[in-house]
Amino acid sequence: MDLSTPDVVRDELIKSNPTFRDLVHQHQSFEARLNELAHLTYPNEDEQIEESTLKKKKLMVKDAIYEMMHNYEISH
C-alpha cells in the first residue's frame, strides 16, 4: 500500500480511527521487515519461512485496510 499518495479517506481514517491506524502501522512494519529479508544474499530456512508468513500477514492486513476504507466511503 502506497502511503505516500494522497487519499482523503485513508487520511481521515488514520486521524479518526485507532484500529485503522494500527493496521497501517502493522502493514508498514511488515513491509520494512520484508525489505530487510529481501536484501539477504543467502537467507536461511527460518528467514524464508518468516518471509512467507509476513507476506501472508501483510496481505491480510492490506485487505482489512481496504475493507475499512470501502466501508467508510459507503457510509459517508
MOMOCOR-V539866 format. One record per residue. N is the residue number from 1. SS is DSSP state (alpha for helix, beta for strand, coil for the rest). OMEGA is omega in radians with two decimals (* if undefined). NEAR is the number of other ideal C-beta (glycine too) atoms within 8 Angstrom. Layout:
n=<N/N>
ss=<SS/SS>
omega=<OMEGA/OMEGA>
near=<NEAR/NEAR>
//
This chain:
n=<1/2/3/4/5/6/7/8/9/10/11/12/13/14/15/16/17/18/19/20/21/22/23/24/25/26/27/28/29/30/31/32/33/34/35/36/37/38/39/40/41/42/43/44/45/46/47/48/49/50/51/52/53/54/55/56/57/58/59/60/61/62/63/64/65/66/67/68/69/70/71/72/73/74/75/76>
ss=<coil/coil/coil/coil/coil/coil/coil/alpha/alpha/alpha/alpha/alpha/alpha/alpha/alpha/alpha/coil/alpha/alpha/alpha/alpha/alpha/alpha/alpha/alpha/alpha/alpha/alpha/alpha/alpha/alpha/alpha/alpha/alpha/alpha/alpha/alpha/alpha/coil/coil/coil/coil/coil/coil/alpha/alpha/alpha/alpha/alpha/alpha/alpha/alpha/alpha/alpha/alpha/alpha/alpha/alpha/alpha/alpha/alpha/alpha/alpha/alpha/alpha/alpha/alpha/alpha/alpha/alpha/alpha/alpha/alpha/alpha/alpha/coil>
omega=<-3.11/-3.11/3.14/3.11/3.14/3.07/-3.05/-3.12/3.14/-3.13/3.12/3.14/3.10/3.14/-2.93/-3.01/-3.12/3.12/3.11/3.13/3.11/3.12/3.11/3.12/3.10/-3.13/3.13/3.12/3.11/3.14/3.14/-3.14/3.11/3.07/3.09/-3.12/-3.13/-3.12/3.09/-3.13/-3.12/-3.14/3.11/-3.06/3.13/3.13/3.08/3.10/3.11/-3.14/3.13/3.14/-3.14/3.11/3.12/3.13/-3.13/3.12/3.11/3.12/3.12/3.10/3.12/3.12/-3.12/3.08/3.12/3.11/3.13/3.12/3.11/-3.14/-3.14/-3.05/-3.12/*>
near=<6/4/7/3/5/4/7/6/9/11/9/9/13/10/6/5/9/5/7/11/10/8/12/13/8/10/13/9/8/12/9/8/10/12/8/8/12/7/5/8/2/4/7/6/5/6/10/9/8/10/12/8/8/12/9/8/10/12/8/8/12/10/8/9/14/8/8/13/12/8/8/11/8/6/5/4>
//
